[in-house]
Structures are given as structure tokens and as C-alpha cells.
């Protein structure tokens, strides 16, 4: 039974570490751009878009679809960077062992 107690302590410790990491990731910022920097997006690693900056020269009333594509591209790129950072940070905690990181699992 001692091994079950040890396993439970390890699981509780890992849960605390994961919660702390998730809180830190919510504050960690990634940036992405498209259109040669005409559109810049700032997001957090938990998937929240915080800011979108658009160079006024990128605004063409006759080609709104190009601007929409640049915004979409930059947002998707920023969110992907956030997901990659999150996976990397969480992988450090779990040791890449199927999300458990516990011996025998």
C-alpha cells in the first residue's frame, strides 16, 4: 500500500506543477506577423489573442480580402506558436510519457 500512497503523492505534485505551468502560459506572450509585417498579432500561449496591429499602408479599400487573409494568417500563426510553446512546456512536466509522466504508465 505504501507504493499507492507514493503514487498518489506523485500525481498530486504533478497536478500542482501542471496548474502552475498553465497559469504561467496564460501570461506568456507570442507574436506573429504576415504580409511582411503589415499585420502583427500578439497572443498568449493559452490561446487568447491580445492585440492586432495593422499597418495603415496595408489597408486597400479595393482589396479588403487581402487584408482579411493577412489577419487570418497572422492570427493562426500566433495561435500555433502558442500551442507549440504550451506543448513544449507541458512536455517538460510530463516527460513526454503520454501525459502521465508517472512510472509504470
CNS distance restraints for C-alpha pairs under 8 A (distance, minus, plus):
assign (resid   1 and name CA) (resid   5 and name CA) 6.53 0.50 0.50
assign (resid   2 and name CA) (resid   6 and name CA) 6.24 0.50 0.50
assign (resid   3 and name CA) (resid   7 and name CA) 6.03 0.50 0.50
assign (resid   4 and name CA) (resid   8 and name CA) 6.10 0.50 0.50
assign (resid   5 and name CA) (resid   9 and name CA) 6.26 0.50 0.50
assign (resid   6 and name CA) (resid  10 and name CA) 6.23 0.50 0.50
assign (resid   7 and name CA) (resid  11 and name CA) 6.16 0.50 0.50
assign (resid   7 and name CA) (resid 102 and name CA) 7.78 0.50 0.50
assign (resid   8 and name CA) (resid  12 and name CA) 6.14 0.50 0.50
assign (resid   9 and name CA) (resid  13 and name CA) 6.09 0.50 0.50
assign (resid  10 and name CA) (resid  14 and name CA) 6.11 0.50 0.50
assign (resid  10 and name CA) (resid 102 and name CA) 7.41 0.50 0.50
assign (resid  11 and name CA) (resid  15 and name CA) 6.12 0.50 0.50
assign (resid  11 and name CA) (resid 102 and name CA) 7.46 0.50 0.50
assign (resid  12 and name CA) (resid  16 and name CA) 6.30 0.50 0.50
assign (resid  13 and name CA) (resid  17 and name CA) 6.25 0.50 0.50
assign (resid  14 and name CA) (resid  18 and name CA) 6.04 0.50 0.50
assign (resid  14 and name CA) (resid  93 and name CA) 7.36 0.50 0.50
assign (resid  14 and name CA) (resid  94 and name CA) 7.93 0.50 0.50
assign (resid  15 and name CA) (resid  19 and name CA) 6.18 0.50 0.50
assign (resid  16 and name CA) (resid  20 and name CA) 6.22 0.50 0.50
assign (resid  17 and name CA) (resid  21 and name CA) 6.10 0.50 0.50
assign (resid  17 and name CA) (resid  93 and name CA) 7.35 0.50 0.50
assign (resid  18 and name CA) (resid  22 and name CA) 6.08 0.50 0.50
assign (resid  18 and name CA) (resid  90 and name CA) 7.03 0.50 0.50
assign (resid  18 and name CA) (resid  93 and name CA) 7.07 0.50 0.50
assign (resid  19 and name CA) (resid  23 and name CA) 6.26 0.50 0.50
assign (resid  20 and name CA) (resid  24 and name CA) 6.29 0.50 0.50
assign (resid  21 and name CA) (resid  25 and name CA) 6.09 0.50 0.50
assign (resid  21 and name CA) (resid  89 and name CA) 7.36 0.50 0.50
assign (resid  21 and name CA) (resid  90 and name CA) 7.17 0.50 0.50
assign (resid  22 and name CA) (resid  26 and name CA) 6.26 0.50 0.50
assign (resid  22 and name CA) (resid  46 and name CA) 7.64 0.50 0.50
assign (resid  23 and name CA) (resid  27 and name CA) 6.89 0.50 0.50
assign (resid  24 and name CA) (resid  28 and name CA) 6.30 0.50 0.50
assign (resid  25 and name CA) (resid  44 and name CA) 7.02 0.50 0.50
assign (resid  25 and name CA) (resid  45 and name CA) 5.20 0.50 0.50
assign (resid  25 and name CA) (resid  46 and name CA) 6.06 0.50 0.50
assign (resid  25 and name CA) (resid  86 and name CA) 6.67 0.50 0.50
assign (resid  26 and name CA) (resid  44 and name CA) 5.75 0.50 0.50
assign (resid  26 and name CA) (resid  45 and name CA) 5.75 0.50 0.50
assign (resid  26 and name CA) (resid  46 and name CA) 5.02 0.50 0.50
assign (resid  27 and name CA) (resid  44 and name CA) 6.22 0.50 0.50
assign (resid  27 and name CA) (resid  45 and name CA) 7.42 0.50 0.50
assign (resid  28 and name CA) (resid  44 and name CA) 5.47 0.50 0.50
assign (resid  28 and name CA) (resid  45 and name CA) 5.84 0.50 0.50
assign (resid  29 and name CA) (resid  42 and name CA) 6.72 0.50 0.50
assign (resid  29 and name CA) (resid  43 and name CA) 5.62 0.50 0.50
assign (resid  29 and name CA) (resid  44 and name CA) 4.44 0.50 0.50
assign (resid  29 and name CA) (resid  45 and name CA) 6.30 0.50 0.50
assign (resid  29 and name CA) (resid  82 and name CA) 7.78 0.50 0.50
assign (resid  30 and name CA) (resid  42 and name CA) 5.84 0.50 0.50
assign (resid  30 and name CA) (resid  43 and name CA) 5.45 0.50 0.50
assign (resid  30 and name CA) (resid  44 and name CA) 6.00 0.50 0.50
assign (resid  30 and name CA) (resid  45 and name CA) 6.89 0.50 0.50
assign (resid  30 and name CA) (resid  78 and name CA) 6.25 0.50 0.50
assign (resid  30 and name CA) (resid  81 and name CA) 6.59 0.50 0.50
assign (resid  30 and name CA) (resid  82 and name CA) 6.23 0.50 0.50
assign (resid  31 and name CA) (resid  40 and name CA) 7.11 0.50 0.50
assign (resid  31 and name CA) (resid  41 and name CA) 5.61 0.50 0.50
assign (resid  31 and name CA) (resid  42 and name CA) 4.53 0.50 0.50
assign (resid  31 and name CA) (resid  43 and name CA) 6.35 0.50 0.50
assign (resid  31 and name CA) (resid  78 and name CA) 5.62 0.50 0.50
assign (resid  31 and name CA) (resid  81 and name CA) 7.94 0.50 0.50
assign (resid  32 and name CA) (resid  40 and name CA) 5.77 0.50 0.50
assign (resid  32 and name CA) (resid  41 and name CA) 5.34 0.50 0.50
assign (resid  32 and name CA) (resid  42 and name CA) 6.70 0.50 0.50
assign (resid  32 and name CA) (resid  74 and name CA) 5.55 0.50 0.50
assign (resid  32 and name CA) (resid  75 and name CA) 7.31 0.50 0.50
assign (resid  32 and name CA) (resid  77 and name CA) 5.95 0.50 0.50
assign (resid  32 and name CA) (resid  78 and name CA) 4.91 0.50 0.50
assign (resid  33 and name CA) (resid  37 and name CA) 5.19 0.50 0.50
assign (resid  33 and name CA) (resid  38 and name CA) 7.18 0.50 0.50
assign (resid  33 and name CA) (resid  39 and name CA) 5.39 0.50 0.50
assign (resid  33 and name CA) (resid  40 and name CA) 4.27 0.50 0.50
assign (resid  33 and name CA) (resid  41 and name CA) 6.09 0.50 0.50
assign (resid  33 and name CA) (resid  73 and name CA) 7.88 0.50 0.50
assign (resid  33 and name CA) (resid  74 and name CA) 4.87 0.50 0.50
assign (resid  33 and name CA) (resid  77 and name CA) 7.65 0.50 0.50
assign (resid  33 and name CA) (resid  78 and name CA) 7.88 0.50 0.50
assign (resid  34 and name CA) (resid  38 and name CA) 6.27 0.50 0.50
assign (resid  34 and name CA) (resid  39 and name CA) 5.41 0.50 0.50
assign (resid  34 and name CA) (resid  40 and name CA) 6.76 0.50 0.50
assign (resid  34 and name CA) (resid  70 and name CA) 5.54 0.50 0.50
assign (resid  34 and name CA) (resid  71 and name CA) 7.35 0.50 0.50
assign (resid  34 and name CA) (resid  73 and name CA) 6.40 0.50 0.50
assign (resid  34 and name CA) (resid  74 and name CA) 5.22 0.50 0.50
assign (resid  35 and name CA) (resid  39 and name CA) 6.34 0.50 0.50
assign (resid  35 and name CA) (resid  70 and name CA) 5.95 0.50 0.50
assign (resid  38 and name CA) (resid  54 and name CA) 5.82 0.50 0.50
assign (resid  38 and name CA) (resid  55 and name CA) 4.99 0.50 0.50
assign (resid  38 and name CA) (resid  57 and name CA) 7.75 0.50 0.50
assign (resid  38 and name CA) (resid  58 and name CA) 5.93 0.50 0.50
assign (resid  39 and name CA) (resid  52 and name CA) 7.11 0.50 0.50
assign (resid  39 and name CA) (resid  53 and name CA) 5.73 0.50 0.50
assign (resid  39 and name CA) (resid  54 and name CA) 4.66 0.50 0.50
assign (resid  39 and name CA) (resid  55 and name CA) 6.42 0.50 0.50
assign (resid  39 and name CA) (resid  58 and name CA) 7.88 0.50 0.50
assign (resid  39 and name CA) (resid  70 and name CA) 6.39 0.50 0.50
assign (resid  39 and name CA) (resid  71 and name CA) 6.11 0.50 0.50
assign (resid  39 and name CA) (resid  74 and name CA) 6.71 0.50 0.50
assign (resid  40 and name CA) (resid  52 and name CA) 5.70 0.50 0.50
assign (resid  40 and name CA) (resid  53 and name CA) 5.08 0.50 0.50
assign (resid  40 and name CA) (resid  54 and name CA) 6.55 0.50 0.50
assign (resid  40 and name CA) (resid  71 and name CA) 7.91 0.50 0.50
assign (resid  40 and name CA) (resid  74 and name CA) 6.45 0.50 0.50
assign (resid  41 and name CA) (resid  49 and name CA) 7.31 0.50 0.50
assign (resid  41 and name CA) (resid  50 and name CA) 7.65 0.50 0.50
assign (resid  41 and name CA) (resid  51 and name CA) 5.70 0.50 0.50
assign (resid  41 and name CA) (resid  52 and name CA) 4.56 0.50 0.50
assign (resid  41 and name CA) (resid  53 and name CA) 6.45 0.50 0.50
assign (resid  41 and name CA) (resid  71 and name CA) 7.99 0.50 0.50
assign (resid  41 and name CA) (resid  74 and name CA) 5.94 0.50 0.50
assign (resid  41 and name CA) (resid  75 and name CA) 5.93 0.50 0.50
assign (resid  41 and name CA) (resid  78 and name CA) 6.49 0.50 0.50
assign (resid  42 and name CA) (resid  49 and name CA) 6.07 0.50 0.50
assign (resid  42 and name CA) (resid  50 and name CA) 5.45 0.50 0.50
assign (resid  42 and name CA) (resid  51 and name CA) 5.03 0.50 0.50
assign (resid  42 and name CA) (resid  52 and name CA) 6.47 0.50 0.50
assign (resid  42 and name CA) (resid  78 and name CA) 6.77 0.50 0.50
assign (resid  43 and name CA) (resid  47 and name CA) 6.58 0.50 0.50
assign (resid  43 and name CA) (resid  48 and name CA) 5.46 0.50 0.50
assign (resid  43 and name CA) (resid  49 and name CA) 4.15 0.50 0.50
assign (resid  43 and name CA) (resid  50 and name CA) 5.06 0.50 0.50
assign (resid  43 and name CA) (resid  51 and name CA) 6.94 0.50 0.50
assign (resid  43 and name CA) (resid  78 and name CA) 6.13 0.50 0.50
assign (resid  43 and name CA) (resid  79 and name CA) 6.74 0.50 0.50
assign (resid  43 and name CA) (resid  82 and name CA) 7.28 0.50 0.50
assign (resid  44 and name CA) (resid  48 and name CA) 5.32 0.50 0.50
assign (resid  44 and name CA) (resid  49 and name CA) 6.50 0.50 0.50
assign (resid  44 and name CA) (resid  50 and name CA) 7.08 0.50 0.50
assign (resid  44 and name CA) (resid  79 and name CA) 7.93 0.50 0.50
assign (resid  44 and name CA) (resid  82 and name CA) 6.32 0.50 0.50
assign (resid  45 and name CA) (resid  79 and name CA) 7.34 0.50 0.50
assign (resid  45 and name CA) (resid  81 and name CA) 7.59 0.50 0.50
assign (resid  45 and name CA) (resid  82 and name CA) 3.92 0.50 0.50
assign (resid  45 and name CA) (resid  83 and name CA) 6.21 0.50 0.50
assign (resid  45 and name CA) (resid  85 and name CA) 6.63 0.50 0.50
assign (resid  45 and name CA) (resid  86 and name CA) 6.01 0.50 0.50
assign (resid  46 and name CA) (resid  82 and name CA) 6.72 0.50 0.50
assign (resid  46 and name CA) (resid  83 and name CA) 7.45 0.50 0.50
assign (resid  46 and name CA) (resid  86 and name CA) 7.41 0.50 0.50
assign (resid  47 and name CA) (resid  79 and name CA) 5.87 0.50 0.50
assign (resid  47 and name CA) (resid  82 and name CA) 6.58 0.50 0.50
assign (resid  47 and name CA) (resid  83 and name CA) 7.50 0.50 0.50
assign (resid  49 and name CA) (resid  75 and name CA) 7.57 0.50 0.50
assign (resid  49 and name CA) (resid  79 and name CA) 7.84 0.50 0.50
assign (resid  54 and name CA) (resid  58 and name CA) 6.92 0.50 0.50
assign (resid  54 and name CA) (resid  59 and name CA) 7.97 0.50 0.50
assign (resid  55 and name CA) (resid  59 and name CA) 7.40 0.50 0.50
assign (resid  58 and name CA) (resid  67 and name CA) 6.79 0.50 0.50
assign (resid  59 and name CA) (resid  63 and name CA) 7.91 0.50 0.50
assign (resid  59 and name CA) (resid  64 and name CA) 7.24 0.50 0.50
assign (resid  59 and name CA) (resid  67 and name CA) 6.63 0.50 0.50
assign (resid  60 and name CA) (resid  64 and name CA) 6.19 0.50 0.50
assign (resid  60 and name CA) (resid  67 and name CA) 7.77 0.50 0.50
assign (resid  63 and name CA) (resid  67 and name CA) 7.15 0.50 0.50
assign (resid  64 and name CA) (resid  68 and name CA) 6.23 0.50 0.50
assign (resid  65 and name CA) (resid  69 and name CA) 6.10 0.50 0.50
assign (resid  66 and name CA) (resid  70 and name CA) 6.27 0.50 0.50
assign (resid  67 and name CA) (resid  71 and name CA) 6.17 0.50 0.50
assign (resid  68 and name CA) (resid  72 and name CA) 6.07 0.50 0.50
assign (resid  69 and name CA) (resid  73 and name CA) 5.99 0.50 0.50
assign (resid  70 and name CA) (resid  74 and name CA) 6.13 0.50 0.50
assign (resid  71 and name CA) (resid  75 and name CA) 6.10 0.50 0.50
assign (resid  72 and name CA) (resid  76 and name CA) 6.10 0.50 0.50
assign (resid  73 and name CA) (resid  77 and name CA) 6.07 0.50 0.50
assign (resid  74 and name CA) (resid  78 and name CA) 6.10 0.50 0.50
assign (resid  75 and name CA) (resid  79 and name CA) 6.16 0.50 0.50
assign (resid  76 and name CA) (resid  80 and name CA) 6.08 0.50 0.50
assign (resid  77 and name CA) (resid  81 and name CA) 6.21 0.50 0.50
assign (resid  78 and name CA) (resid  82 and name CA) 6.24 0.50 0.50
assign (resid  79 and name CA) (resid  83 and name CA) 6.21 0.50 0.50
assign (resid  80 and name CA) (resid  84 and name CA) 6.12 0.50 0.50
assign (resid  81 and name CA) (resid  85 and name CA) 6.14 0.50 0.50
assign (resid  82 and name CA) (resid  86 and name CA) 6.05 0.50 0.50
assign (resid  83 and name CA) (resid  87 and name CA) 6.04 0.50 0.50
assign (resid  84 and name CA) (resid  88 and name CA) 6.11 0.50 0.50
assign (resid  85 and name CA) (resid  89 and name CA) 6.11 0.50 0.50
assign (resid  86 and name CA) (resid  90 and name CA) 6.00 0.50 0.50
assign (resid  87 and name CA) (resid  91 and name CA) 5.77 0.50 0.50
assign (resid  88 and name CA) (resid  92 and name CA) 6.42 0.50 0.50
assign (resid  89 and name CA) (resid  93 and name CA) 6.99 0.50 0.50
assign (resid  90 and name CA) (resid  94 and name CA) 6.36 0.50 0.50
assign (resid  91 and name CA) (resid  95 and name CA) 5.54 0.50 0.50
assign (resid  91 and name CA) (resid  96 and name CA) 5.14 0.50 0.50
assign (resid  91 and name CA) (resid  99 and name CA) 7.67 0.50 0.50
assign (resid  92 and name CA) (resid  96 and name CA) 7.15 0.50 0.50
assign (resid  93 and name CA) (resid 101 and name CA) 7.37 0.50 0.50
assign (resid  94 and name CA) (resid  98 and name CA) 7.57 0.50 0.50
assign (resid  94 and name CA) (resid  99 and name CA) 5.48 0.50 0.50
assign (resid  94 and name CA) (resid 100 and name CA) 5.80 0.50 0.50
assign (resid  94 and name CA) (resid 101 and name CA) 4.25 0.50 0.50
assign (resid  94 and name CA) (resid 102 and name CA) 7.82 0.50 0.50
assign (resid  95 and name CA) (resid  99 and name CA) 7.89 0.50 0.50
assign (resid  95 and name CA) (resid 101 and name CA) 5.39 0.50 0.50
assign (resid  96 and name CA) (resid 101 and name CA) 6.77 0.50 0.50
assign (resid  97 and name CA) (resid 101 and name CA) 4.84 0.50 0.50
assign (resid  97 and name CA) (resid 102 and name CA) 7.58 0.50 0.50
assign (resid  97 and name CA) (resid 105 and name CA) 7.58 0.50 0.50
assign (resid  98 and name CA) (resid 105 and name CA) 8.00 0.50 0.50
assign (resid 100 and name CA) (resid 105 and name CA) 6.70 0.50 0.50
assign (resid 101 and name CA) (resid 105 and name CA) 7.32 0.50 0.50
